[in-house]
Amino acid sequence: MVYRTSSVPQLNSGDSSGSSYKGSSGGGSSGGMTGRGRASNIKTRRNNGKSITSTQRQLLPRSRSLTNGMQRISSQKSTANTSSSRNTPVFLRSRENEIGSADTLEIVASKSPGSESSTPDDNIQVVVRVRPLNAKEKRNKNASILQFPGNGQIIIDGRHMVQQQSNNNRDSVKVFTYNVVFEPGATQDDILDYSGIKRIIEMAIEGFSCTAFCYGQTGSGKTHTLTGPPELFFGKPNLNDHRHGLIFRSFVYLFRLIKNRKDFHFILKASFLEIYNERVIDLLNPGSARKPLAVRWSKKSGSFFVENLFNVDCEELDDLLAVLEEGMRNRAVGSHAMNDHSSRSHTILTVHIVSEQQTDGGVFLSKHGKINFVDLAGSELTKKTMSAGKTLEEANNINKSLMVLGKLTLKEMEKQKVQTIAITCLLGYCIASLSDNKKRFGHIPYRDSQLTKLLADSLAGNGVTLMIACVSPARYNFAETLNTLRYASRAKRIRTKPVIMMDPREALILSLKRDIKSLEMENEHLKAVLHLHHQLNSERKDENEDINLQIGDGTNLPKIHIERLPELDSSELAELVKLYMQENEALRQENNHLFTVRETILRDQEIVCRENERLLKKLEDVNKVCVRSPVIPARPVLSSASGSEIWTNPQDMEESEDLGRPASLIQHPKDDDNDNGIARNILQMENNINNSGIHK
Ligand SMILES: Nc1ncnc2c1ncn2[C@@H]1O[C@H](COP(=O)(O)OP(=O)(O)OP(=O)(O)O)[C@@H](O)[C@H]1O
């Protein structure tokens, strides 16, 4: 059933923007379950909590958004805004006059009027769930005082109260804004899908410390939201019951995620405790005497832990469900005028998630995430609940722990004329201090109650927190509902710094690996620079080697690589320069000598050429003489050396060929003087050459 308001007065709005989920109908369970073990099969193991608490926190960028669950919806269903980033809140509204089930959700990318731009990622996620009017309230015609204008807003109308007290009804209608508002028709499935719990589970797997709270007045639906009605856990469990709460559905979702992460090895352990009359009881091992466990401070982890609390290994989903069943059966439940199954204690169910992953270098790194599901005992006006005897004692203790959180003094209690004050909002003083920038670094009285000790880390520390404020819409609960809404609104201002929890040794390994990575990169960079340098040097070296080839022959100069020059000291350099100057001088002298020799050779060549011409001319003359002689006919013979015709006496040739002829028939050159002159010239040329040193 959708509660729709026709007109919304523009009054004081809440402190930040958010999303409003208009109620839905229809049921459905998470499904996906095939079987389970019995609670009696719980495998328990003693753990003093040290293995979980001895972790080092490492700061991570604050980049997580709890609204991712909604972003996932937007990608599936939205046509209006599929590009929602974590800084762009997505608002969910049901369609006008339609039942607001998930199927009919419409994504509207808009902001609520008068709201802030967006909720920072590391703020506590606060959602409000309004339960339906119960049969008694309907019978008594106890009308709803809540309206749901959308965009994460909720209006509380207190005009009926004001009319009783004064005429001024202007301030009696208040508007608050949250991340999500679940109207009375919202199903258990809707809480899983839209509260942000899915993102919280994902972060727990990543190694963050996460907490989901339910708080509000007694009978407002805290237990219903977290676990569903208690009768679900008695008798034969029906896994498909649509009333199963957030814890059951979260377990199913957690195991589905784990199954898909093949690259990790997961170790899951679970514990379940209750704080009853300020005593911590192990719900998985309460014992007949229900002996309380001690809450101690761990210096190492900087947080409180419960000594000797059972931590149960949970390899399968069934094991986790068995833990839930066992704890639910053992928790303290009582009945009073406002709730037949009222939780008389605060309960904390914790799932520790250790994820191990093998890195590239073969090293195993593990992260220690956890998720706490906290069901708080409802604050109550004992006047209303008509508590007495044991129930009254319980109420006093419940209220004491809540009072610490709510900072309501005894004086104020007396002022309100109630026997035991009921504080409708759990987080009270701590929230007020933590949300106040001036006070948040001051003293927060966590130590004043067991509850605040165990939740300190989730509230102000390095965890990720989801608060589900449960309220009643009935008129007669106006004061409690207003208180819850006020504190929920304050809680939204609390900022946390989520960190991943790791073993110190492993954190060190991880940081060293990061260092190695950056050094490797630096190394690569240097290598690239050096390679360039080397290339330049080798080019220079080639040039130098060319020079060395020319000047190095026959020299005794030391061979020094150009790269080594900067390493030489001044005396070595001076010596080197001296050697090179001497070498230079020797080379210059040699050059001059070569130049002189060349000049001489050229001159001799000229002489030889002239002599040659003279000889040729002489030879021609001789031949002419021979031709004119009738006895010795001249005939030309080609000289291979000069290419000119040289005339020889055929008679000489015939003589040599025919040795039997008379010597008189053999013609010899007649000019003996000429022959001797040529021979003399040739000898002289040889001498010249020898003298000028051309042989060199
Ligand atoms: N959203 C809801 N839809 C239907 N029934 C609801 C819803 N919320 C609460 N109820 C019913 O209202 C009654 C009281 O709810 P519940 O026990 O969860 O309140 P509570 O806040 O846990 O109270 P207490 O602090 O006393 O334990 C139960 O019968 C429960 O089934």
Ligand as a Chemical Component Dictionary entry (heavy atoms), coordinates in Angstrom:
data_LIG
# 
_chem_comp.id                   LIG 
_chem_comp.type                 NON-POLYMER 
_chem_comp.pdbx_formal_charge   0 
_chem_comp.three_letter_code    LIG 
# 
loop_
_chem_comp_atom.comp_id 
_chem_comp_atom.atom_id 
_chem_comp_atom.alt_atom_id 
_chem_comp_atom.type_symbol 
_chem_comp_atom.charge 
_chem_comp_atom.model_Cartn_x 
_chem_comp_atom.model_Cartn_y 
_chem_comp_atom.model_Cartn_z 
_chem_comp_atom.pdbx_ordinal 
LIG N1  N1  N 0 7.944  -3.834 8.589  1  
LIG C1  C1  C 0 7.125  -4.634 9.260  2  
LIG N2  N2  N 0 6.171  -5.308 8.622  3  
LIG C2  C2  C 0 5.340  -6.116 9.301  4  
LIG N3  N3  N 0 5.394  -6.306 10.623 5  
LIG C3  C3  C 0 6.304  -5.649 11.329 6  
LIG C4  C4  C 0 7.240  -4.782 10.677 7  
LIG N4  N4  N 0 8.031  -4.270 11.616 8  
LIG C5  C5  C 0 7.641  -4.791 12.786 9  
LIG N5  N5  N 0 6.632  -5.620 12.621 10 
LIG C6  C6  C 0 5.969  -6.356 13.671 11 
LIG O1  O1  O 0 5.903  -5.530 14.808 12 
LIG C7  C7  C 0 6.185  -6.257 15.981 13 
LIG C8  C8  C 0 7.370  -5.671 16.737 14 
LIG O2  O2  O 0 8.506  -5.757 15.909 15 
LIG P1  P1  P 0 9.973  -6.091 16.474 16 
LIG O3  O3  O 0 9.898  -7.166 17.486 17 
LIG O4  O4  O 0 10.801 -6.295 15.326 18 
LIG O5  O5  O 0 10.275 -4.732 17.187 19 
LIG P2  P2  P 0 11.618 -4.341 17.910 20 
LIG O6  O6  O 0 11.921 -2.963 17.505 21 
LIG O7  O7  O 0 12.651 -5.332 17.683 22 
LIG O8  O8  O 0 11.168 -4.341 19.430 23 
LIG P3  P3  P 0 12.074 -4.598 20.744 24 
LIG O9  O9  O 0 13.005 -3.463 20.849 25 
LIG O10 O10 O 0 11.088 -4.627 21.847 26 
LIG O11 O11 O 0 12.752 -5.884 20.540 27 
LIG C9  C9  C 0 6.413  -7.675 15.566 28 
LIG O12 O12 O 0 5.262  -8.412 15.706 29 
LIG C10 C10 C 0 6.758  -7.561 14.122 30 
LIG O13 O13 O 0 6.393  -8.719 13.387 31 
# 
loop_
_chem_comp_bond.comp_id 
_chem_comp_bond.atom_id_1 
_chem_comp_bond.atom_id_2 
_chem_comp_bond.value_order 
_chem_comp_bond.pdbx_ordinal 
LIG N1  C1  SING 1  
LIG C1  N2  SING 2  
LIG C1  C4  DOUB 3  
LIG N2  C2  DOUB 4  
LIG C2  N3  SING 5  
LIG N3  C3  DOUB 6  
LIG C3  C4  SING 7  
LIG C3  N5  SING 8  
LIG C4  N4  SING 9  
LIG N4  C5  DOUB 10 
LIG C5  N5  SING 11 
LIG N5  C6  SING 12 
LIG C6  O1  SING 13 
LIG C6  C10 SING 14 
LIG O1  C7  SING 15 
LIG C7  C8  SING 16 
LIG C7  C9  SING 17 
LIG C8  O2  SING 18 
LIG O2  P1  SING 19 
LIG P1  O3  DOUB 20 
LIG P1  O4  SING 21 
LIG P1  O5  SING 22 
LIG O5  P2  SING 23 
LIG P2  O6  DOUB 24 
LIG P2  O7  SING 25 
LIG P2  O8  SING 26 
LIG O8  P3  SING 27 
LIG P3  O9  DOUB 28 
LIG P3  O10 SING 29 
LIG P3  O11 SING 30 
LIG C9  O12 SING 31 
LIG C9  C10 SING 32 
LIG C10 O13 SING 33 
# 
